[in-house]
């Protein structure tokens, strides 16, 4: 069984998260929502990407959709702005 790595929302870039998932890691992301702490689990089984929230399981069939989910929900670090 793969060990789960716990990270804070914004700790890793989207690329780093996707790379970790492709390497078989499960990532548990600590997020704050409405003043309460929640744990979101991200994983990849080689075919489908999963985003497990306390109330819902999101499935994404491709990397592009998973990237969009990670970025829209604020799990990844914000991209660096160009000067």
Phi and psi in degrees as a GROMACS rama.xvg file:
@    title "Ramachandran Plot"
@    xaxis  label "Phi"
@    yaxis  label "Psi"
@TYPE xy
-78.5819  136.051  UNK-2
-71.2836  149.536  UNK-3
-97.7634  130.689  UNK-4
-100.552  129.816  UNK-5
-99.0478  130.511  UNK-6
-132.527  161.736  UNK-7
-90.0253  147.047  UNK-8
-55.9496  132.583  UNK-9
88.2979  -2.65613  UNK-10
-73.491  -38.6576  UNK-11
-116.524  155.41  UNK-12
-75.2219  165.516  UNK-13
-59.5425  -43.4777  UNK-14
-58.9783  -43.7531  UNK-15
-64.2882  -39.05  UNK-16
-64.8231  -48.1827  UNK-17
-60.8153  -43.238  UNK-18
-59.9541  -46.348  UNK-19
-60.7194  -43.2502  UNK-20
-63.1864  -42.8331  UNK-21
-65.2894  -26.1262  UNK-22
-82.4584  2.06607  UNK-23
94.0463  4.18679  UNK-24
-78.0909  148.173  UNK-25
-99.8782  136.473  UNK-26
-115.486  126.977  UNK-27
-103.86  116.136  UNK-28
-101.621  124.247  UNK-29
-86.344  119.508  UNK-30
-126.546  155.79  UNK-31
-112.156  128.442  UNK-32
-135.429  120.724  UNK-33
54.0763  41.4974  UNK-34
78.9382  4.47196  UNK-35
-121.093  145.106  UNK-36
-83.5325  136.676  UNK-37
-133.252  155.821  UNK-38
-112.467  126.13  UNK-39
-113.066  131.318  UNK-40
-105.794  127.323  UNK-41
-110.609  136.282  UNK-42
-155.117  165.581  UNK-43
-141.524  130.108  UNK-44
-101.485  11.6769  UNK-45
97.5969  -13.9813  UNK-46
-131.861  -45.9508  UNK-47
-120.805  138.279  UNK-48
-92.4904  139.601  UNK-49
-122.463  142.797  UNK-50
-132.24  102.33  UNK-51
-99.4795  114.924  UNK-52
-101.002  171.56  UNK-53
-60.4254  -22.3686  UNK-54
-120.895  -6.75731  UNK-55
-154.214  149.181  UNK-56
-111.745  115.057  UNK-57
-95.7292  138.939  UNK-58
-122.08  138.906  UNK-59
-128.614  128.766  UNK-60
-84.902  -11.2355  UNK-61
-143.934  164.686  UNK-62
-62.919  -37.7161  UNK-63
-60.3081  -43.5333  UNK-64
-66.9855  -39.2882  UNK-65
-66.3396  -41.8607  UNK-66
-58.3814  -45.3199  UNK-67
-61.0782  -42.4489  UNK-68
-61.894  -48.2702  UNK-69
-58.7015  -44.5324  UNK-70
-73.3441  -43.3212  UNK-71
-63.4282  -35.4677  UNK-72
-90.832  -2.11109  UNK-73
77.4526  23.3531  UNK-74
-76.7175  -25.9791  UNK-75
-101.194  163.614  UNK-76
-66.0077  144.172  UNK-77
-66.1564  139.479  UNK-78
-61.6666  146.763  UNK-79
-66.5162  137.266  UNK-80
-84.0323  144.154  UNK-81
-78.8271  144.837  UNK-82
